[in-house]
Amino acid sequence: MLALNYRGPYRVRVAHKQEPPIEHPHDAIVRVTRACICGSDLHLYHGLVPDTRVGTTFGHEFTGVVEEVGSAITTLKPGDHVLVPFNIFCGSCYFCQKELYSNCHNTNPCATAVGGIYGYSHTTGGYDGGQAEYVRVPMADVGPMVIPPDIDPDDAVLLTDACPTGYQAAEMGDIQQGETVVVFGAGPVGIFAAKSAWLLGAGRVIVVDHVDYRLDFVRKFAQCEVVNFRYVRDMAVHIKRMTDWVGADVCIDAVGCEAAGSAVQRLTGRFLKLQAGTATALHWAINSVR
């Protein structure tokens, strides 16, 4: 099969690779039909994630058709079109029982602080990801979901990561009816966080970014106000001025982790030369909220 193949920092290529076999009775083999490139895949590409080994296939956002299932699988069958969550979980350990699936105790032999993730280095289990023609899906009886026939596959792939991540950010903000929500970052996760804020009862949603086409899109898609931070001297003052000096009720940092002082920098010792990152957005959020 053809698959993305990591060759080292800033070096990837599409190359032939052996098709994955069933290794465990709870495995499934999925033929990939849709795969996304996540912003966090760039951290792998840039060599910023520890223990990203040559030969790794990236991709934790994908859908596909089940080709083969292990002997213990009862919830899927060949031919099912499924969306696959980015995190791998067993469904039965202490954390899974508390619905803390990303902390699954049984899917990452390389760590105790996080569960398995597709295509995201050996720090998250060393699983190959979905930027390939085929992928082995472990614990396939508890993770993948059959896509209903009335849902477009192009929409379904957004449910593997970007949409639920944005929704959970808004949900964790405990948004109350009529509150003002400010989202920092107009990437896919920020866009879904803004849309979710409306669904959870927000009365006003403001999105902050510096990329004009993203701001134009989120203004139309999520019907929210936008602020380009390139033209703002003091973001906290600007937000408070927009809210009659009250401030936001809820702020969501949807920027990512590309910043000085981030976990990535602490792990790698590298300084990333970017305009703004999570440290900046986090400071803005803290100072903008009432």
N, C-alpha and C positions, 0 to 999 in steps of 0.2 A: 504494500500500500504506500501511498504518498503521505508524508507527515512533515510538519514543521520540525526542524532539527536545530537545537541550540548548539553553537560551536564556540561560544565564549562571548565576553562583553561586546556588544554592538555587532555581533555576527550570528545570523540565523540563515537557514536555507531550507528549502523544501527538498526532501530526499526520500528515497525508497527505504522502507522500514518493514520489518516482519509484522504481519498482522497479529494482534494480541489473541492469545488463547484463553479459554476458560481455565482459571487456576483454582477456583474454590466453588463449592456447590451453590453459594449465594451470589455468584458472578453473573453478569450478562454481557454480551458483546453487542455494541450499538454501532450501526452505520451512521455516521454523522451527516445530517442534512443542513444544519445551520450552526455557525460558530462565530462568536464575537471576539474582538480584541478589546480587553479591558485596560484601563489606564494603569492598573497594577502590573499588567504584563510588561509594561515599559520598564518597571523596576528590575524585572528579570533580564530584559534585553540590555539594560545599562550595567548589569553586573552588580547590582546593589543588594540582592537577596542572598544571604549566605547559603552555601552548599547547593548552588544551582549547577548541576553537573552537565558536562558535554553529552549531547545525545538526548537531553530532555525535550519532550514535546509540550509546549505551552497549551493553554486554553481551558478555562474553567466555566465558560458560558457556552453551552451547546445543546442542541436537540438532535434527535436521530431516530432511526427505525431499529427496533430490536431484531437482531439476526439470529442470536443463539442465547439460551439461558441455561444456568446450572441446574443440577438435579433438585435443589432445594427451593427453587423459585416457584412461587404459586401465584404471584400478583401480576406477572407479565408473561407475554407469549411472543414468539416470533411474529413480526409484522406490526406490532404496536408502535405507534409514533409517540415518542416520549420526550418530555423536557427533563433535564437532569440538573438538580441543584448543584451549586459549585462546591458545597461541602459534603464530605463523605461521612456517614454516621451509621451506627449499628442499630439504633432504636431501642436498645435494652439496657445500656449501662446507666450509672448514676446520673450523668449529665443529660443523656437522652431522655430519661424518665422525667426530668425537670424541663424538657423542651429546650435545653441549652445544647443544641445539636452541633454547633461549631466547636464545642469542647469535648466531643466524643472521646471516651477513654480507650476505645478499641481500634481506632482507624489510623493512628499515627504512632508507629513504633519509635519514631525519632524524637518525640517530645511528650511532655505531660501537660503542657499549657494550651495546646490547640489540637483539634482533630485533623483528619485528613482533608486535603484540598486537591482537586485535579490540577495537574500541570503547574505546580507552584513550588518547585524545589524539594529537596529531601528534608528540609525543615518541616514540611507539612506532609511527610509520608513518602515522597518520591514517586507519586502516581503520575503517569503520562496523562496529558490533557486531550482536549477535543479538537485541537487544530490539526486534524488528521482525518483520514477516511474512515477509520474504525477506532474505537476506544473500549477498553475493558472497564466495566462499571461494577465496582465491588458493592456488596450490601444492596444489591439491586432490588430486593424486595421491600425496602423501606425508603429509598430515596427518590427514584424516578417516578414521574406521574404521567399517565397516558393523556395526551392532548385531546380534548374534546373536538369533534369534527367541526363545530361552529367557530373555532378559534383559528385564526390565520397563523401558520407556523412562524411567519416573520414577527408576529406579536408574541407568540409563545416563548421565543428565545429570550425576550426581555425579562421573562419571569424567572430565569435561571439565576440572576444576580442583581442587575441594575434596579429593576422595579422594586423587588422586596427590600433591598438595602435602603433605597430612598424612603419607602413606606415605613420601615422600622425606625429610621431616624426621626420621622415626623411623629410616629406613635410614641417613641420614648420621650419626646418633648412634652407629652401630656397636654396637648393643645386643648384649650377650652373654647367654648362657643364665642365667636366674635373677636378672638385675640389676634394680635399682629404678629406675624411670623416673618423672620428674615432668614433667607438661605444664602450662605456664602459658597459660591461655586455653581456655575450653570452647565456643568457637564451632565452626562446622563443621570447620575445619581442625584445631583442637585435638582434637575428638572423633575424627576419623579418625586423628590421630597416636596417640591413646591406644589405639584399636583395633589399629592397626598395630604398636604396641609389643608387644602380646601375641603377634601373629603372628610377630614376629621373636625371640621367646624370653624376653621380660621375665618376671620372677617376681613383680613388684609394680608397679602403675601408680597414680599419684596425680595428680589433676587439680585445678588451682587456678583459681578464678574468683570473682566476687562476685554473679553472677546466679543466683538459686536455681533457677529452672526449667531452666536449662542444666545446672547441677550435678546436678539430679535426673535429667535425661535421660541424661547421660553415665554416671552411676552405673549406670543400668539397661542402657543400650546397650552400654557397654564394660566393664561389671563391674569398675569401679575405685573406689578410695577418692577422696573429694573433700574439698577445703578451701575454705571461704569466707573470703577474705582480709580481709573487713570485720571479722572477729572475731579477727584475729591481730595482735599487736603487732609481732612481728619474724618475718618469713616464714622466713628462713634458720634461725633458732633452732628454729622450729616444725617445719620439715622434718627437721632433725637430731634433734630429740626423737622424731619419729615413726620414725626409722631407727636408734634406739639410739646416737645421736650419731656415726654414720658418715657420713651424708649420702647424697644420691642418686648413683647411678652415671652417669645420663644426665639432662640437663634439656633440655626443648624449649620455646622461646619461640614460642607460636602466637597472640600478642596482636595483632600488626599493626604499623602505623607511626604511630599517633596519639599522639605524645608530643613533649615538648620535647626538642630535640637530635636528632630524627629527620631522615632525609633530606628528608622533605616540608617540615619547618620550615626547613631550611637552604636549600632551593630557593626557598621562597615568602616567608620572613621572618615567617611567621605563627606565633603561639603558640596551641596548641589547649588549651582548658580542659576536660580530661577527667580522670576519677579516676585512671586508671592507663593507661600505654601501654608501648610496647616498651622504653623506657629503664628503667622500673621493673621490668618483667618480666625484662629482661636482667640487671639487678643481682641480683634474687632468684635467678635461675638460677646466676649465677657464685658467689654466696655459699652456695647450697644444695648444690652438687655436691661430692663428696668430693675 
